[in-house]
Amino acid sequence: MKTVLKILFILFLGSLVFGFYLKSQQNATADIVIGLTILFLTFILMPLFIYHRYRKGKYKKYILDPTKKNPFKIDKENL
């Protein structure tokens, strides 16, 4: 999953740079390329990244627990 995310990020970043290059050359399709790249970043890359980060419960160490004496203290044993 990590390599898929890296490959997609590099592809989308390359297409974004290509879109800005086309825009500097006054090409008519530059806005379409940039818009589609942003759309794909938003609806493909971000959900995959969020799923990858949260699938093993790594977020639980950052949740506040109001039953503790000091809910802002991070437990070393739960890391």
C-alpha angles and dihedrals in degrees: 000000000000093000092047090054092049093049093048091047092052092047093049092044090050092050090049091052089047090051092052090047090054089048091054089052090053093243116167095223095055095095091050092052093048093046094049091048092053090046092052091045090053100044103030112025100037097051090047091049093048091048091049093051098045103037097093097043097254089146094068094084089062097052115105115238111207092193092068123089091239108022092184094062115101113224113230092208094058094055 
